[in-house]
Amino acid sequence: MITSNRLLPLLGVMFAFCLLALPAQAQTRTWVSSAGSDGNSCSRTSPCKTFAGAITKTAAGDEINCLDAGEFGRVNINKSITISCEAGTAGALGGSFSGISVETLATDVVYLRGLDISGTGSGVAGIQVSAVGALHVEHCLIHRFNSGTAAGIYFVTEGTSKLFVSDSTIADNGSDTQGGGIVINASKTARVDATLSRVHVENNSLVIKVTHSFGTSTVNLTVIDSIAAGNTSYDVSIFTANGRGTSNVMIDRTSLTGSNVGLRSDGPATTVRIGNSVIFGNVTGVESANGGKLETYDTNQLNGNTTDGSMVPIRPR
């Protein structure tokens, strides 16, 4: 018979072995540091080195933070997550790939905050999205993804999703009319609701482009309190071909300046409305093509372009 004095140490040993046998649990908050290691637990006192190392140890719906400024590498996001590094410069180099790739369930929400995402002159996209419920991009710099069709944000979806970009700069991306600052491509029966607020989109091949590749998709885009400047092609280009979806765009308190075309509405299912905005210093201020609707609230300053173009006034009721 084992006495109680002998039983207690034995139980302690058995309990320790059970703890060792348990799988590692994802944490609710993880940390990265320039001095960290992906072999660490990613706790505050034992941080990881990269976002890719930390995301595997972070529970869905929770958060990765940065202890210091550093280069934390590319990351593929496949679940609800927040990466928040506003305390210092948090780099994510794209190289010949995308800096951040997002492919999640339609119910997932992703927050990216305080990141410096650089393509170093090449790269596919700063942020490339193929599926997500909602993506929030806040206080980020996305730049130098400037090879061909590359884009700062390349948002492609076949489902229902939302995009929110605020207080961010997207610059020096793309080198032809297929790439640029922000590209939204909807297909099948997708519905995209996108809002850009206090965003600077500068010196890209184009600023904002909306297309529908096939199907009956819908894109609703709001641009407010933003600047589009110095782009080589279009500032805002909205395109819907026959039978390929519907685009509805509202632009308010925004400057479209110093580009080839300030604002273009192309296709019979495209409606662009603009108010309280400046369209100045472009080769062509505004243009519509193939039945695209371009409407003004008569509160805009459309002048000082080589050719201003014209819009249809929206009469008050």
N, C-alpha and C positions, 0 to 999 in steps of 0.2 A: 504494500500500500504506500502511495506517495504522500508524504506529509504536506501540509499547507505551506510550510517554509520552503520546501523543495519545489512545490508546484508553481509558485509565483514567478521565479526566474525562468522556468521552462516555458510558461505562457508568454513571458516577455520576448523570448527568443522566437517563438512561433509567430508572434505578432509582427516582429521585425521582418521575418521572411515573407509574410503576407504583403507588407508594404512594398517590399522590393519587387514582388510579382505583379503589382498593379501597374497598368499602362499609364504613361505620362498624360496628364490632363491639360487641355487647352486653357490658357489663362484669360482672364477678362481684360487685362491690360498688359501689353508687352512694351519693351524698350529696345531701341537700337543706339549704338554709339560708334564713333569713329575708332574707338579703342576696343570695341567688343569682339565677340567671336560667335559664329553661328553654332558652335558646339555648346554654348551656354544655354541657360534656361530662359533667357530673354526677360528676366526680372529686372527691376531697377538697379539692383546691386550686381547683377550678372547679365549685362545686356548682350544682345546679338549684334552682328556686324552689318547685316543687310535686311531690307524689307522682305526679301524672299525667305530668309531664314526665320524671321519673326512671324510671318503670316501663318506658317504651319503650326505655330505654338500659340496662336491667338484664337479664342473662341469666336464663332460666328456672331456678328452683331457688336463686337467689341473693338478695341482701339490699340493702334500702334503709335507710340510717341518717340521723339528723339531727345536724347540727353544732351547732345551738342550738335554743332554743324558738322557735316560730313557728306561723303558720297556713298549712298546706301543701295545703289544698283537697281536693276530692273525688277519688276514684280508682276506676276500673273494673279489676278484677283478672281476668285471663283465663289465668293460668298459675301454676305453683308459684312462690311468692315469700315473702319475709319482709320485713315493714316493722317495724323495731325502733327505738324512740326513747325509751328509758327514761332517758336522760341529762337530759331536760328536757321541758317541756310541748309536745307536738306536736299541734296542732289540725287537725281535719278537719271543716269545717262542712258539714252536710247541706243547709241552706236548704230549698227546696221539693222536694229530691230525697233520695236516700240518701247518707250520708256515704261509705260504702264498699260497692261492689257486687261480688259474687263470682260468676263463672260460668266454671268451668274444666272440664277433663276429669276423669273419675272417678278417675284415677290421681294427680291433682295435690294438693299439700299447701300450705296457706297459713297463715302465722304473722302475727298482728297483736299487737304488744307495745308497751306504754307510750304509748297514744294517748288523746287527749281528743276524743271524737267528739260534736259538739253539733248538735242540730236547730234551735237558736235559737227554739224555740216552734212550729215547723212540721216539715216533713220527712216522708219516707216511712218510713225506718228508719235506725238508726245503721249497722248492717251488714245488708245484704240478700243472701241466698244463694239462687241458683237451681240451682246444680250445683257440687259440689266433692267431692274424695276425703276430705279431712280439713281442718277449720278449727280452729286454736288461737287463742284470745283470752286474752291474759295481761296483767295489770296495766293494764287499760284503764278509762276512765270513759266511759260512754255515756249521754247524758242529753238531755232536752228535745225529744224527738221525740213531741210530745204532741197531735197533731191526729188525732182520730178513731181509725182503725185502725192508726196508726203504732206501731212497736215498736222497742225498743232493738236486739234481734237478731231478724230475721225469716228463719227457716230453712225454705225450701221445697225439696223434692226429690222426684224420681221414681226415684232410683237408690240405690245403696248409698253411705252417707257417714257421717262421724263429726264430732261437735262436742265440743270441749273448751273450757270457760271456767273460768278460775281467777284468784283474787286480783284481782277486778274489781268495780266498782260500776256498776249499771244502774238509773237513777233518773229519775222524772218523765217517763215515756213512755206514750203512748196516752191516750185519753179515753173508750173504750167497751170492751165485753167482747170485741171482736175484736182489740184491740191490747194493748200493755203492755210488760212487760220482755223476756221471751223467748218467742217464738211458734214452735213447730215444727209444720209441716204436711206430712205425708207422703202420697203418692198412688201409684197403680198398684202395682208390686211393690217399692216402696222399703223399705230397711232403714236406720234411723237409730240409731246408738249414741251417746248423748250423756252427758257427765259434767260436772257443775257442782261445783266445789270451791272453798271459801272465797270465795263470791260473795255480795255484798249486793245484793238486788233490792228497792228501796224507793220508795214513793210513786208507783207506777205505777197504771194502771187495773187491771191484774192482773199477777201475777209471772211465772208459768210456765204456758204453755198448750200442750197437745199435742192435735192434731186429725188426722183422716184424712179427706181430701176424697172419695176414691173408690179402689177397688181393694182389694188385700189386703196392704197395707203393714204393717210392724212398727216400733215405736219402743221402744227400751230406754233408759230414763233413770235416771241415778243422781245424787242430790243429797246432798252431804256437807259438813259443817262450814260451813253457809251460813245467811244471815238473809234472811227475807222479811217485810217490815214496812210497815204504813201504806198498803196498797194499797186502792183503792176497791171492787174487785170480789172476785176470788179471789187467794189466795196461790198455790196450785197447783191447776190445773184440768186434768183428763185426760179426754178425750172420745173414745169410739169408738161410732159408730152400727152397726146391724146390717150385717154384711158389709163393713164399711169398715176392716178392719185390726185390729191388736192392739197394746195398750200395756202395757208392764211397767215399773213404777216402783219404785225403792228409795230411801227417804229416811232419812238417818242423821245424828245430831248436828246438827240444823237447827232453827231457831226460825221459827215461822209465827205472827205476831202482828199485832194491830191492824188487821185487815181485815174485810170483810164476811163472807167465808168463808175459813177457814184452808186446808182441803184438801177437794177434791171429786173423786170417782171416778164417772164417768158412762159407762154402756154395758156390754154383756155381755162384751166382750173387753178390758175394762180391769181390771188388777190393780195396786193400790198397796199397798206394804208400808212401814211406818215404825217406826223404833226410836230410842231415846236422844234424843228430840226434845221440844220445847216447843211446845204449841199453846195460846195464851193471848190473852185480850183481844179476840177476834173476836166479831162478832155470832153467827155459827155456827162452832163449832170445826171439825167434820168433817161431811161428808154424802156419801151415795152415792145414785145414781139410775140407773134403767133397768138394773138388774142389775150395776152396777159393784161391784167387790170392793175393800174397804178393810180391811186387816189390820194388827194391831199386835203387836209383840214384847213388850208389857207393860212396856216400859222408858221409856214416854213420860209427860210431864206434860200431860194433857188436862184443863184446868180453867180457871176464871175467864173463860169465854166466856159471852155471854148465854144461848146454848144450846150445850152441849158437843158433842152428838151421840155416836155410838158407833162402835166398830170391832170386828171379829171377832178375838179373840186367836189368835195362832199358837202352838200348843202345842209344846213341845220334844219331840223324838223320844226 
